């Protein structure tokens, strides 16, 4: 058992002082007491802290291509679809050991920047020829091992992928992603679920997108899950995707999906950039969670999510780093906010009537934490609930900006300042990230070696 004493801790009820928290050997909270001044002397003293932040959407292997798709030839369009070709080139190259090295370094960087749990949207399943490994979930196992080495909690979400587009055969470049049929995918899911249980981690289920999976299989996978695990999918990321959905299905993506399955709290839709007013109402009424990845959505020229209308209807949302152009959760929040400010000419992006007592940063982190936990399969009402992991970000209380800011504006200073420079350490399951890394010096060396091996890292 270990005990922490927080001189100042941000909770769902605002800043609290002199909070003592005890955890068991697994890092789960066994007691949470406020206004404690009588200490035993055995507590770990933390001057200033906020909850750890879940990263609700990650494609780990794509971290190895950061900066490699920024040459834009004159006379040719450069958009999401041209970027996708560069991504496929990388996907065809990475072997299991390389995936583990990439993910381990990436996950370590996530924790350093304040992420404490990652939802890995995983579709790089098979070998270079598109054949199964002897262990069907080999690549997923590498991601679980990476999370263990990096000291982050993970929800591994094996994705079903079958087609190259609506009613289109798969491309050769997609051969490593494919499940031949529904049974093939469910076998992969069950093997992944078993591995996650062995690693004491969470599992999710889902489809890559409605354009990439046969319509009847989307319904079958959702019924198989029966709202037990978080169900993830990409949707309405690009205008072309919406146009093709209208041509092939006669409906916009969210409209079609809502007619086929009972959308609810367990469904987590990534991007949803191009949704109509009707679709926003459907999402909000069903309590679906939308996962926004503003740094990637900006980098890929996806567009801006219609945030004001969604928030007006009390829509649920959280954040992810997706392709990892940034691994800073505060970047995701700021870019989401600033994109809306630029088109609205107003600065109150995160104003929400039912959270009117909170500032912009407090509203944003409230969604990122509660709905982010939901996306990784953890349903909580409090940031620090009994029988749940103790995950928090230790902030530098001596930093001039933080030391001279009152409590009512402290979180805004963290989020709207540079964010990560204020972080002293991140604790996952009550364990210090900096102490964990000091015992494993191979993470960066393995990552550098892998980058040197990948032919497209030039």
Protein Blocks (a to p, Z undefined) as FASTA:
>chain_A
ZZdddfbdcdfkbpaehiacdddfkopafbdcehiabdghlaccdfbdcdddddfbdcfk
lmmmgoilmcccehiacdfklmmmmmmmmmmmpcfklmmmmmmmmmmmmmmnopabdcdd
dfbfbcfkopacfblklmmmmmmmmmmmnopacdddddddfbfbehiacdfklmmmpcfb
lmlmmmmmmmmmmmmmmnopacddddfblklpcfklmmmmmmmnnomaccdddehkbfkl
mmmmmmmnopafklmmmmmpccdfkbccehjlmacfklmmmmmmnopacdddfklmmmno
nopcdfklmmmnopacdddeklomaacfklmmmmmmmmmmmmnopaklmgcfklmmpcfk
lmmmmmmmmmmmmmnopacfbfbdghiacddddddfkbmklmmccfklmmmmmmmmnolm
mpmbdceehiafklmmmmomklmmmmmmmmmmpmklZZ
